[in-house]
Amino acid sequence: MKTVLIISYSPLHSDPRILRQIQALKQDYEIATIGYTQIKDDSIIYYQVKAPISKPLGRKIRMLFSLLGNYNNYIRDQLELILDLDNILSQDIINPDVIIANDWTGLYLASALKSKYSWQAKVYFDAHEYSPKEFDNSIKWRLLIQPIIINALRKCKDDISIMSTVCDGIAKEYERFFNFSEGFVRVVTNAAEYNSSLKPTAIGGDKIRLIHHGGAIKGRRLELMIKMMKYLDYEKYDLTFMLVPSDKTYYKYLKNLAEKYKNIKFIESVSFYEITKTLNNYDIGVFLLLPEIFNYKYALPNKLFEFIQARLAVAIGPSMEMAKIVDHYCVGIHSDKFTPRSLANTILSMTPEKIMDYKRNADKYARELSAEENINKIKNIVAELTGN
């Protein structure tokens, strides 16, 4: 068996991308992983990196002087902190045939490993979203972090054999960034696993049940969906949030804000494997995401595909990549503007009959829009790199 090394600076056991990569390749390759946590599978080799920690005062002072004195030293210090390079490079890591490098951090580590051990491994760079503009509305981020990411990506360009990202808009932007030929960057979406056991549920009683799930992340401005509810009759609509409290302060803020509404509630998040089954109890999956940064402008998140797998109707803002899917497959509707009122008006236009039509279309296209197609893409990419 040939060996695939999967690198991701994330908790591997709960990262949907990593779990799908392993699912795609496990039967045909020996799998090794580098990340924050171990997959619960004894057949998979695991090497640990440390999760980022807050910088002690001494390191902050050192980094300040390195920033003021020599920018190359600052970049080196930051990469050492983010990537835990000394620890990883000291381990006796298996020599792979292919490296799947997730995100810019994974790519930089892949390049460092290839250089240290003189590996001949081919690198598949799964960029996911567009990291050079990950937080491009933050001056601090643009000054201190963006140059590090850009420097790291450009340094590693020649190590990339194949590359993918989550949607067409981001693929085109990466081709411009790297000066790759058109079509070089492939698209592998965040599609969810196909669930054949789920079917559209009927609208229960007199209420339309809305749901939003995901992380409680301040930059996503989830409060806009709370404000949307003042335009929807509380006797006819209710909204449920199923959130991971990623930012506990922000999560508390959302719950406090929602207290004034009779038709908003919060429920506990469920495991990755229970998401679509839980969503299936609702009618409309909602998401309003302001295009305040590049990746939000081109967002095509896993939650959209989970709405579809759950056989829900979809109601979103006019996010271009999501709207393409919603319109093409007729699984829901999008508002004209990125405002709570506009999305509320869009939801009001959805009759119960139309909601059921959208649910049935979600069921019709659930397999086509599932992870199965992406799993085949990953298999084909690795086979192409190994010559299998």
Kinemage of the C-alpha trace (Angstrom):
@kinemage 1
@onewidth
@group {chain A} dominant
@subgroup {mainchain}
@vectorlist {calphas} color= white
{ca met a 1} P 0.000 0.000 0.000
{ca lys a 2} L 1.139 3.493 -0.764
{ca thr a 3} L 1.008 6.045 2.043
{ca val a 4} L -0.936 9.303 2.261
{ca leu a 5} L -0.023 11.840 4.945
{ca ile a 6} L -2.908 14.169 5.816
{ca ile a 7} L -1.955 17.435 7.538
{ca ser a 8} L -4.500 19.737 9.147
{ca tyr a 9} L -4.132 22.214 11.977
{ca ser a 10} L -7.504 21.253 13.397
{ca pro a 11} L -9.115 18.714 15.736
{ca leu a 12} L -8.995 15.808 13.295
{ca his a 13} L -11.654 13.700 15.034
{ca ser a 14} L -14.336 16.351 14.395
{ca asp a 15} L -13.137 18.013 11.186
{ca pro a 16} L -15.578 17.010 8.397
{ca arg a 17} L -12.996 17.573 5.651
{ca ile a 18} L -10.433 15.297 7.281
{ca leu a 19} L -13.002 12.608 8.023
{ca arg a 20} L -14.095 12.633 4.368
{ca gln a 21} L -10.509 12.493 3.111
{ca ile a 22} L -9.880 9.468 5.318
{ca gln a 23} L -13.165 7.878 4.242
{ca ala a 24} L -12.191 8.324 0.592
{ca leu a 25} L -8.709 6.816 0.911
{ca lys a 26} L -8.637 4.391 3.811
{ca gln a 27} L -9.414 1.256 1.809
{ca asp a 28} L -6.635 1.792 -0.741
{ca tyr a 29} L -3.843 3.574 1.146
{ca glu a 30} L -2.052 3.573 4.457
{ca ile a 31} L -3.083 6.800 6.213
{ca ala a 32} L -0.967 8.961 8.501
{ca thr a 33} L -2.211 12.197 10.028
{ca ile a 34} L -0.834 15.326 11.656
{ca gly a 35} L -3.194 17.503 13.682
{ca tyr a 36} L -4.486 18.525 17.099
{ca thr a 37} L -6.393 15.333 17.941
{ca gln a 38} L -6.321 11.663 17.025
{ca ile a 39} L -8.855 9.842 14.871
{ca lys a 40} L -10.478 6.981 16.774
{ca asp a 41} L -9.073 4.337 14.464
{ca asp a 42} L -6.018 2.291 15.412
{ca ser a 43} L -5.090 1.719 11.770
{ca ile a 44} L -4.354 5.434 11.268
{ca ile a 45} L -0.924 6.731 12.251
{ca tyr a 46} L -1.021 9.969 14.251
{ca tyr a 47} L 1.486 12.757 14.926
{ca gln a 48} L 0.452 15.635 17.144
{ca val a 49} L 0.847 19.369 16.756
{ca lys a 50} L 0.087 21.743 19.589
{ca ala a 51} L -3.000 23.915 19.398
{ca pro a 52} L -2.170 27.656 19.338
{ca ile a 53} L -1.667 29.176 22.761
{ca ser a 54} L -1.723 32.765 23.908
{ca lys a 55} L 1.708 34.341 23.674
{ca pro a 56} L 3.414 35.044 27.033
{ca leu a 57} L 4.778 38.524 27.640
{ca gly a 58} L 8.363 37.503 26.887
{ca arg a 59} L 7.435 36.148 23.461
{ca lys a 60} L 5.320 39.207 22.695
{ca ile a 61} L 8.277 41.488 23.488
{ca arg a 62} L 10.608 39.331 21.398
{ca met a 63} L 8.174 39.397 18.494
{ca leu a 64} L 7.790 43.154 18.771
{ca phe a 65} L 11.546 43.646 18.530
{ca ser a 66} L 11.811 41.184 15.660
{ca leu a 67} L 9.012 43.051 13.872
{ca leu a 68} L 10.719 46.396 14.364
{ca gly a 69} L 14.188 45.124 13.563
{ca asn a 70} L 13.927 42.380 10.972
{ca tyr a 71} L 10.681 41.352 9.344
{ca asn a 72} L 12.064 37.970 8.319
{ca asn a 73} L 12.728 37.200 11.991
{ca tyr a 74} L 9.138 38.182 12.803
{ca ile a 75} L 7.785 35.832 10.138
{ca arg a 76} L 9.967 33.014 11.449
{ca asp a 77} L 8.800 33.587 15.026
{ca gln a 78} L 5.152 33.663 14.008
{ca leu a 79} L 5.427 30.485 11.935
{ca glu a 80} L 7.204 28.732 14.796
{ca leu a 81} L 4.329 29.656 17.114
{ca ile a 82} L 1.536 28.782 14.689
{ca leu a 83} L 3.022 25.601 13.245
{ca asp a 84} L 4.895 24.008 16.174
{ca leu a 85} L 7.656 23.290 13.648
{ca asp a 86} L 10.432 22.274 16.039
{ca asn a 87} L 8.231 19.621 17.648
{ca ile a 88} L 6.976 18.191 14.355
{ca leu a 89} L 10.348 18.178 12.599
{ca ser a 90} L 11.898 16.283 15.527
{ca gln a 91} L 9.492 13.348 15.132
{ca asp a 92} L 10.249 10.266 13.062
{ca ile a 93} L 7.512 10.713 10.475
{ca ile a 94} L 6.673 8.061 7.907
{ca asn a 95} L 7.807 8.812 4.348
{ca pro a 96} L 4.588 9.333 2.324
{ca asp a 97} L 3.853 9.032 -1.378
{ca val a 98} L 1.274 11.839 -1.242
{ca ile a 99} L 0.711 14.659 1.238
{ca ile a 100} L -2.732 16.212 1.547
{ca ala a 101} L -2.036 19.668 2.967
{ca asn a 102} L -5.128 21.363 4.360
{ca asp a 103} L -5.034 25.171 4.472
{ca trp a 104} L -1.907 27.340 4.221
{ca thr a 105} L -0.546 26.023 7.512
{ca gly a 106} L -0.679 22.456 6.243
{ca leu a 107} L 1.008 23.476 3.004
{ca tyr a 108} L 3.861 25.221 4.805
{ca leu a 109} L 4.458 22.200 7.041
{ca ala a 110} L 4.334 19.879 4.016
{ca ser a 111} L 7.046 21.960 2.341
{ca ala a 112} L 9.152 21.990 5.519
{ca leu a 113} L 8.898 18.209 5.852
{ca lys a 114} L 9.778 17.646 2.201
{ca ser a 115} L 12.805 19.907 2.564
{ca lys a 116} L 14.068 18.346 5.826
{ca tyr a 117} L 13.693 14.710 4.761
{ca ser a 118} L 14.219 15.140 0.990
{ca trp a 119} L 10.891 13.461 0.361
{ca gln a 120} L 9.679 13.018 -3.204
{ca ala a 121} L 6.020 13.067 -2.128
{ca lys a 122} L 3.505 14.877 -4.330
{ca val a 123} L 1.432 17.551 -2.555
{ca tyr a 124} L -2.312 17.981 -2.919
{ca phe a 125} L -3.129 21.390 -1.436
{ca asp a 126} L -6.731 21.573 -0.205
{ca ala a 127} L -6.919 25.315 0.344
{ca his a 128} L -10.560 25.268 1.412
{ca glu a 129} L -11.221 29.025 1.594
{ca tyr a 130} L -9.092 31.985 0.523
{ca ser a 131} L -6.516 32.437 3.294
{ca pro a 132} L -4.782 35.623 1.961
{ca lys a 133} L -8.029 37.483 2.759
{ca glu a 134} L -9.306 35.393 5.658
{ca phe a 135} L -9.903 38.382 7.946
{ca asp a 136} L -9.376 41.242 5.528
{ca asn a 137} L -11.621 43.667 7.433
{ca ser a 138} L -9.173 43.746 10.362
{ca ile a 139} L -6.325 46.265 10.225
{ca lys a 140} L -4.343 44.297 12.822
{ca trp a 141} L -4.743 41.108 10.801
{ca arg a 142} L -3.748 42.843 7.546
{ca leu a 143} L -0.613 44.298 9.115
{ca leu a 144} L 0.606 41.349 11.189
{ca ile a 145} L -0.840 38.105 9.819
{ca gln a 146} L -1.736 38.562 6.140
{ca pro a 147} L 1.900 39.171 5.076
{ca ile a 148} L 2.932 35.951 6.827
{ca ile a 149} L 0.279 33.915 4.986
{ca ile a 150} L 1.132 35.469 1.618
{ca asn a 151} L 4.851 34.879 2.215
{ca ala a 152} L 4.250 31.248 3.201
{ca leu a 153} L 2.000 30.512 0.208
{ca arg a 154} L 4.395 32.018 -2.316
{ca lys a 155} L 7.336 30.181 -0.790
{ca cys a 156} L 5.481 26.866 -1.181
{ca lys a 157} L 4.014 27.400 -4.645
{ca asp a 158} L 6.403 25.041 -6.427
{ca asp a 159} L 5.525 22.168 -4.090
{ca ile a 160} L 1.870 22.151 -5.196
{ca ser a 161} L 1.037 19.347 -7.627
{ca ile a 162} L -2.760 19.591 -7.417
{ca met a 163} L -4.932 22.128 -5.655
{ca ser a 164} L -8.593 22.494 -4.763
{ca thr a 165} L -10.919 24.870 -2.967
{ca val a 166} L -14.612 25.036 -2.082
{ca cys a 167} L -16.132 27.091 -4.912
{ca asp a 168} L -15.542 28.665 -8.316
{ca gly a 169} L -15.003 32.229 -7.064
{ca ile a 170} L -12.224 31.262 -4.675
{ca ala a 171} L -10.665 28.895 -7.247
{ca lys a 172} L -10.361 31.747 -9.738
{ca glu a 173} L -8.855 34.050 -7.093
{ca tyr a 174} L -6.189 31.473 -6.205
{ca glu a 175} L -5.340 31.037 -9.877
{ca arg a 176} L -4.716 34.782 -10.064
{ca phe a 177} L -2.697 34.755 -6.844
{ca phe a 178} L -0.373 31.926 -7.919
{ca asn a 179} L -0.501 32.777 -11.629
{ca phe a 180} L -1.763 29.261 -12.321
{ca ser a 181} L -3.471 28.470 -15.606
{ca glu a 182} L -7.261 28.653 -15.779
{ca gly a 183} L -8.802 25.448 -14.463
{ca phe a 184} L -5.734 24.399 -12.452
{ca val a 185} L -7.551 24.837 -9.140
{ca arg a 186} L -10.311 22.267 -8.790
{ca val a 187} L -13.517 22.594 -6.799
{ca val a 188} L -14.291 20.186 -3.952
{ca thr a 189} L -17.265 21.514 -2.013
{ca asn a 190} L -18.222 21.123 1.643
{ca ala a 191} L -21.061 18.750 0.765
{ca ala a 192} L -22.462 16.639 3.592
{ca glu a 193} L -22.794 12.863 3.695
{ca tyr a 194} L -25.777 11.412 1.856
{ca asn a 195} L -28.471 10.205 4.248
{ca ser a 196} L -30.845 7.854 2.453
{ca ser a 197} L -33.051 7.372 5.516
{ca leu a 198} L -34.330 10.966 5.640
{ca lys a 199} L -37.406 12.258 3.835
{ca pro a 200} L -39.106 15.666 3.859
{ca thr a 201} L -41.190 16.145 6.992
{ca ala a 202} L -44.621 17.722 6.775
{ca ile a 203} L -45.128 21.187 8.189
{ca gly a 204} L -46.409 20.594 11.706
{ca gly a 205} L -49.413 22.514 12.979
{ca asp a 206} L -49.753 26.209 12.192
{ca lys a 207} L -46.079 27.183 12.593
{ca ile a 208} L -43.222 27.300 10.107
{ca arg a 209} L -40.108 26.040 11.883
{ca leu a 210} L -36.868 27.870 10.987
{ca ile a 211} L -33.426 26.700 12.086
{ca his a 212} L -29.842 27.903 11.913
{ca his a 213} L -26.897 25.805 13.080
{ca gly a 214} L -23.137 26.203 13.246
{ca gly a 215} L -20.613 28.071 15.351
{ca ala a 216} L -21.337 31.105 17.502
{ca ile a 217} L -18.768 33.251 15.714
{ca lys a 218} L -19.037 37.013 16.159
{ca gly a 219} L -17.883 37.864 12.647
{ca arg a 220} L -20.879 36.034 11.163
{ca arg a 221} L -23.276 38.568 12.699
{ca leu a 222} L -25.847 35.958 13.715
{ca glu a 223} L -27.790 38.645 15.559
{ca leu a 224} L -29.158 39.724 12.175
{ca met a 225} L -31.257 36.567 12.060
{ca ile a 226} L -32.567 37.358 15.526
{ca lys a 227} L -33.540 40.845 14.351
{ca met a 228} L -35.229 39.265 11.337
{ca met a 229} L -37.805 37.699 13.632
{ca lys a 230} L -39.433 41.020 14.515
{ca tyr a 231} L -40.801 41.034 10.950
{ca leu a 232} L -42.281 37.525 11.260
{ca asp a 233} L -45.471 36.815 13.185
{ca tyr a 234} L -44.531 34.893 16.341
{ca glu a 235} L -47.722 32.868 16.071
{ca lys a 236} L -46.760 31.623 12.592
{ca tyr a 237} L -42.954 31.334 12.681
{ca asp a 238} L -40.338 30.273 15.171
{ca leu a 239} L -36.544 30.195 14.913
{ca thr a 240} L -34.256 27.697 16.600
{ca phe a 241} L -30.514 28.195 16.976
{ca met a 242} L -28.374 25.079 17.362
{ca leu a 243} L -24.959 26.582 17.957
{ca val a 244} L -21.561 25.432 19.126
{ca pro a 245} L -20.548 28.148 21.656
{ca ser a 246} L -17.218 28.810 19.925
{ca asp a 247} L -17.188 32.283 21.459
{ca lys a 248} L -18.900 31.939 24.829
{ca thr a 249} L -19.252 35.693 25.322
{ca tyr a 250} L -20.885 36.111 21.929
{ca tyr a 251} L -23.116 33.076 22.514
{ca lys a 252} L -24.360 34.641 25.748
{ca tyr a 253} L -24.949 37.939 23.933
{ca leu a 254} L -27.113 36.166 21.341
{ca lys a 255} L -29.186 34.411 23.988
{ca asn a 256} L -29.724 37.672 25.867
{ca leu a 257} L -30.715 39.462 22.646
{ca ala a 258} L -33.216 36.725 21.802
{ca glu a 259} L -34.977 36.906 25.171
{ca lys a 260} L -37.281 39.688 23.943
{ca tyr a 261} L -38.687 37.391 21.231
{ca lys a 262} L -41.313 34.767 22.028
{ca asn a 263} L -40.478 32.744 18.929
{ca ile a 264} L -36.706 32.180 19.299
{ca lys a 265} L -35.085 29.346 21.217
{ca phe a 266} L -31.661 27.766 21.566
{ca ile a 267} L -30.992 24.032 21.698
{ca glu a 268} L -27.819 22.103 22.446
{ca ser a 269} L -25.561 21.268 19.524
{ca val a 270} L -25.328 17.632 18.438
{ca ser a 271} L -22.484 15.519 17.116
{ca phe a 272} L -21.358 15.867 13.518
{ca tyr a 273} L -23.117 12.620 12.615
{ca glu a 274} L -26.462 13.703 14.112
{ca ile a 275} L -26.765 17.124 12.449
{ca thr a 276} L -28.923 16.290 9.432
{ca lys a 277} L -31.161 13.950 11.425
{ca thr a 278} L -31.824 16.761 13.909
{ca leu a 279} L -32.390 19.383 11.215
{ca asn a 280} L -34.931 17.119 9.531
{ca asn a 281} L -37.461 18.061 12.214
{ca tyr a 282} L -37.649 21.633 10.859
{ca asp a 283} L -38.965 23.316 7.712
{ca ile a 284} L -36.533 26.022 6.556
{ca gly a 285} L -32.785 26.322 7.034
{ca val a 286} L -31.822 30.003 7.246
{ca phe a 287} L -28.519 31.824 6.882
{ca leu a 288} L -27.864 35.531 6.437
{ca leu a 289} L -24.145 36.235 6.000
{ca leu a 290} L -22.949 39.737 5.202
{ca pro a 291} L -20.198 39.797 2.526
{ca glu a 292} L -17.910 41.822 4.791
{ca ile a 293} L -14.800 39.813 3.953
{ca phe a 294} L -13.731 37.985 0.811
{ca asn a 295} L -14.533 34.494 2.109
{ca tyr a 296} L -17.999 35.560 3.243
{ca lys a 297} L -18.652 37.051 -0.187
{ca tyr a 298} L -17.909 33.666 -1.787
{ca ala a 299} L -19.141 31.480 1.079
{ca leu a 300} L -20.395 27.995 0.216
{ca pro a 301} L -20.526 26.445 3.695
{ca asn a 302} L -21.242 22.920 4.846
{ca lys a 303} L -24.447 24.106 6.541
{ca leu a 304} L -26.078 24.756 3.152
{ca phe a 305} L -25.461 21.150 2.120
{ca glu a 306} L -26.602 19.929 5.532
{ca phe a 307} L -29.876 21.825 5.049
{ca ile a 308} L -30.314 19.987 1.765
{ca gln a 309} L -29.390 16.578 3.215
{ca ala a 310} L -31.934 17.250 5.980
{ca arg a 311} L -34.542 17.798 3.212
{ca leu a 312} L -35.267 21.366 4.297
{ca ala a 313} L -36.271 24.349 2.235
{ca val a 314} L -33.509 26.987 2.223
{ca ala a 315} L -33.773 30.739 2.834
{ca ile a 316} L -30.564 32.758 2.532
{ca gly a 317} L -29.268 36.208 1.731
{ca pro a 318} L -28.018 36.952 -1.800
{ca ser a 319} L -24.661 35.193 -1.265
{ca met a 320} L -23.546 34.425 -4.804
{ca glu a 321} L -22.155 30.897 -4.458
{ca met a 322} L -24.966 29.696 -2.213
{ca ala a 323} L -27.561 31.345 -4.448
{ca lys a 324} L -26.218 29.397 -7.457
{ca ile a 325} L -26.995 26.102 -5.728
{ca val a 326} L -30.341 27.244 -4.322
{ca asp a 327} L -31.535 28.570 -7.691
{ca his a 328} L -30.157 25.800 -9.899
{ca tyr a 329} L -31.702 22.988 -7.867
{ca cys a 330} L -34.785 24.979 -6.789
{ca val a 331} L -34.344 24.023 -3.135
{ca gly a 332} L -35.269 27.420 -1.706
{ca ile a 333} L -35.090 31.148 -2.142
{ca his a 334} L -32.749 34.066 -1.455
{ca ser a 335} L -33.424 37.664 -0.542
{ca asp a 336} L -32.511 40.681 -2.658
{ca lys a 337} L -30.554 42.412 0.105
{ca phe a 338} L -28.360 41.444 3.049
{ca thr a 339} L -30.810 42.801 5.599
{ca pro a 340} L -33.029 41.156 8.231
{ca arg a 341} L -36.140 42.728 6.716
{ca ser a 342} L -35.335 41.582 3.191
{ca leu a 343} L -34.792 37.989 4.323
{ca ala a 344} L -37.974 38.130 6.409
{ca asn a 345} L -39.932 39.314 3.354
{ca thr a 346} L -38.436 36.445 1.373
{ca ile a 347} L -39.574 33.942 3.987
{ca leu a 348} L -43.053 35.510 4.043
{ca ser a 349} L -43.319 34.863 0.301
{ca met a 350} L -42.866 31.112 0.843
{ca thr a 351} L -46.290 29.506 1.116
{ca pro a 352} L -46.554 26.145 2.902
{ca glu a 353} L -47.119 24.505 -0.488
{ca lys a 354} L -43.966 26.106 -1.889
{ca ile a 355} L -41.933 25.117 1.181
{ca met a 356} L -42.950 21.508 0.612
{ca asp a 357} L -41.973 21.799 -3.067
{ca tyr a 358} L -38.505 22.980 -2.007
{ca lys a 359} L -38.268 20.138 0.516
{ca arg a 360} L -39.143 17.600 -2.154
{ca asn a 361} L -36.503 19.072 -4.474
{ca ala a 362} L -33.935 18.829 -1.677
{ca asp a 363} L -34.845 15.148 -1.426
{ca lys a 364} L -34.645 14.727 -5.212
{ca tyr a 365} L -31.116 16.178 -5.425
{ca ala a 366} L -29.766 15.058 -2.046
{ca arg a 367} L -27.548 12.356 -3.512
{ca glu a 368} L -26.214 14.585 -6.297
{ca leu a 369} L -25.358 17.308 -3.752
{ca ser a 370} L -23.805 14.936 -1.221
{ca ala a 371} L -20.213 14.174 -0.287
{ca glu a 372} L -20.191 11.069 -2.490
{ca glu a 373} L -19.153 13.049 -5.568
{ca asn a 374} L -16.381 14.770 -3.609
{ca ile a 375} L -15.145 11.488 -2.186
{ca asn a 376} L -14.733 10.255 -5.771
{ca lys a 377} L -12.882 13.474 -6.641
{ca ile a 378} L -10.451 12.940 -3.759
{ca lys a 379} L -9.887 9.314 -4.799
{ca asn a 380} L -9.180 10.414 -8.365
{ca ile a 381} L -6.799 13.191 -7.285
{ca val a 382} L -4.686 10.857 -5.142
{ca ala a 383} L -4.758 8.147 -7.826
{ca glu a 384} L -3.546 10.733 -10.327
{ca leu a 385} L -0.646 11.674 -8.038
{ca thr a 386} L 0.363 8.090 -7.273
{ca gly a 387} L -0.131 6.818 -10.819
{ca asn a 388} L -2.683 4.236 -9.633
